[in-house]
Amino acid sequence: MYCVKCRAKREGKNIEEVTMKNGKKALKGVCEVCGTKMFKIKGNA
């Protein structure tokens, strides 16, 4: 995942898989360094 605040790729913590309104899967978590919410769209898989 990418942290917008740190401007770097991070692993993140408390990662959970969610389904968006359009049916696509996504990952939601928290940056391990600054604590900002992070989001990554996975697609249909």
C-alpha positions as CSV (number, residue, x, y, z in Angstrom):
1,M,0.0,0.0,0.0
2,Y,1.0,3.6,-0.5
3,C,1.0,6.2,2.3
4,V,0.1,9.6,1.0
5,K,1.4,11.4,4.1
6,C,4.8,9.7,4.2
7,R,4.9,9.5,0.3
8,A,6.3,6.0,0.5
9,K,5.2,2.4,0.0
10,R,4.5,0.8,3.4
11,E,3.2,-2.6,4.6
12,G,0.6,-1.2,7.0
13,K,-1.1,-2.7,10.0
14,N,-4.6,-3.8,10.9
15,I,-5.1,-4.7,7.2
16,E,-8.6,-5.9,6.3
17,E,-10.2,-6.8,3.0
18,V,-13.3,-4.9,2.1
19,T,-15.8,-4.8,-0.8
20,M,-16.5,-1.4,-2.3
21,K,-20.0,-0.3,-3.6
22,N,-19.1,-1.3,-7.2
23,G,-18.2,-4.9,-6.1
24,K,-14.4,-4.6,-6.4
25,K,-12.2,-5.8,-3.5
26,A,-9.9,-3.5,-1.7
27,L,-7.5,-3.5,1.2
28,K,-7.8,-1.0,4.1
29,G,-5.2,-0.4,6.8
30,V,-3.2,2.0,8.8
31,C,0.4,3.3,8.1
32,E,2.8,1.7,10.5
33,V,4.9,4.9,10.8
34,C,2.5,7.9,10.9
35,G,-0.9,6.2,11.6
36,T,-2.7,7.6,8.5
37,K,-5.4,5.5,6.8
38,M,-4.3,3.6,3.7
39,F,-6.3,2.1,0.9
40,K,-5.4,-0.2,-2.0
41,I,-7.8,-1.3,-4.7
42,K,-7.3,-5.0,-5.7
43,G,-9.8,-5.3,-8.6
44,N,-12.3,-8.1,-9.2
45,A,-10.3,-11.0,-7.9
